[in-house]
């Protein structure tokens, strides 16, 4: 009884009377209501808007996905579905490629139904497309699995645009296949009429092979054409469901622009070769037309140097003005005696691939060679080389402090060229890039304290 009374005394002497306690409870209730109201009206993390309905029920607030409005919840769901559609359709396309190889190409080769040249004429570069699909799909699936493992159920960390740009060199492989499609089908039709065993094999395969889904070889051979034309549509769906603040938004738009430009280039090449069929057409604007021209110039440059596409990196490309000093020596580049002409210039680097899973690695591998390709600026779709490519290992690049709007490139014991861009900053960028590879590959770099002009003048000054 004594303890009870002392406890009562302690509670009575705690300093909180009935009025104060009631006031504190009212304030606590008001604070809780205010917090709940703020919870309902706090800005959406995706769009920053405060259009959420007022929810005073704590349970309803907890059921709402944290920090997202209704519009952004739907957008995230649409983006997730679009990303999964991109990956799943890529897997289905890869399965069709494997059917072409395992159910048609290999059996026809083993049975000797066609010669190797005939098989190559019908199936073109199908093995290259298979390899690209396997590598591309592997990276995509790894990104999906990693996102789920990290608790990203909405796949917001999956950047399809960045991955697509890493594998952008798969687009020329599609172009090779598409341009040969017409001749491949014609050859198949002619051989099927000529060879009875081939005709029997194709009929039996279509009717009895369940893996073919009762589709014939011609239908499967259309798979690469259908896939490459579907990329812009799939990317458009992802772009539509991706907020502009997402880190992949810019890469998605660039990837879509690149594939559309390649499709326009394929259509241009088919018309030049006299084919009547074309791929799905897309709206053309000046930027896409410029990219189509760039693709054509890259192909011209690759054919000229003879390098493998997967070992080639285009460091810089674009218009430059070029002049050739008449005496082949360093002259005042600001002189009015220099006559400049417009050129399209491409800086190509031949290197070893750093990673087998990536066609364009962010980290360049060991540089084996570097050239500067000079193409006359034409607008009719036909390009002409000014001369053979300039190998930077045999060139010296320098500039004059008194004329910083140009730079000079001297091919040892041969010609000298003066370059400039309409933009001075871009001129400096060209100069730094060309000088970098010239120093890295040039034999004069091995001489201690050697200077470029010394190496040039030495042969002329020796007795």
Buried (B, 14 or more C-beta within 10 A) or exposed (E): EEEEEEEEEEEEEEEEEEEEEEEEEEEEEEEEEEEBEEBBEEEBEBBEEEEBEEBEEEEEBEEBEEEBBEEBBEBBEBBBBBBEEBBEBBEEBBEBBBBBBEBBBEBBBEEEBBEEEBBBBBBBBBEBBBBBBEBBBEBBEEBBEEBEEEEBEBBBBBBBBBBBBBBBBBBBBBBBBBBBBBBBBEBBEEBBEEBEEBBEBBEEBBEEBEEBEEBBBEBBBBBBBEBBBBBBEBBBBBBEBBBEEBEBBEBBBBBBBBBBBBBBBBBBBBEEEEBEEBBBEBEEEEEBBEBBBBBBBBBBBBEBBEBEEBBBBBBBBBEBBBBEBEEEEBBEBEEEEBEBEEBBBBBBBBBEBEEEBBBBBEEBBEBEBBBBBBBEBEEEEEBEEBEEBBBBBBBBBBBBEEBBBBBBBBBBEEBBBBBBBEEEEBBBEBBEBBBBBBBEBBEBBEEEEBEBEEBBEEEEEEE
